[in-house]
């Protein structure tokens, strides 16, 4: 296998050309729903996903919808798995909005009208559904950025622009190529936006996985400063989570990489109850600019290796590379999803060991089975 694979992304579509089409699709979907329809917004648990979920939750209410529930994905949960479907089906939705969780050919609840709002590399299209994907746009928007732009013509969400800024900064950084972001940073103050991103992400990285707290705050707060300072909303808990994660990171940063036989891959083995593997992979991404980095954490989920892969190389497509070996995984959506230069997943130790072997690592990359 030639492990250096060129990207097969579509020809970039300028965002100014793509957005009117996306807005028309969103309006058609939403205007087709009754005001009292049970709408479930299913979002990812990071800063971008929670911000997008809160934007839809609050924005739909302003459009006149009276029965909107925002639900985040669970720790280690694949959004397109039977576990997620059972949990969501119990809410008996009349319609769904799935955001920042990818687009997969299996869909979520196939019998429920669903609008997908996302920016990750798509994995096919569900048989039914309205798909609004920023993947292939130039620039590719964060999910919260996209949610805000879809809602702006339909409801007054100007005072919620801080949510769009938090999500965008969380995924793309303060220099994200969104023309509206500089004004949002000035209006809401860059310091408070940065802190809101940091604290929101700390909640899902901590051992407690208390994502309910930042989501509840985003659904009620009047700006990012409340996320940072209002202890009555839960800001004190978020600060505690961040301190915990920082302690774990200090330990993990002292661990060096192991390299594959061809020196393409670098592996950093971790054993932490916190979700620090994405941060460690990102840290080594810049230090090992010629490699694809895998940070593998055997302590995050019982009986599972949770791993994140990052690369600075534009000629590598990580989901394709990770999926190329046949390791016998039954759940194809459990790993190798995400962005071209940012992927990962969850695998039982035996399958993770097979993957490491297929990528050219020796016994030092093997994870002992419990």
Secondary structure by P-SEA (a helix, b strand, c coil): ccccccccccccccaaaaaaaaaaaaaaaaaacccccbbbbbbcccaaaaaaaaaaaaaaaaacccbbbbbbbccccccccaaaaaaaaaacccbbbbccccccccccccccbbbbbcccccccccccccccccccccccccaaaaaaaaaccccccccaaaaaaaaaaacccccccccaaaaaaaaacaaaaaaaaaaaaaaaacccccaaaaaaaaacccccccccccccccaaaaaaaaaaaaaaaaaaaabbbbbcccccbbbbbbbccccaaaaaaaaacccccccbbbbbbcccccccccbbbbbccccccaaaaaacccccccccccccccccccccccccaaaaaaaaaaaccccccccccc
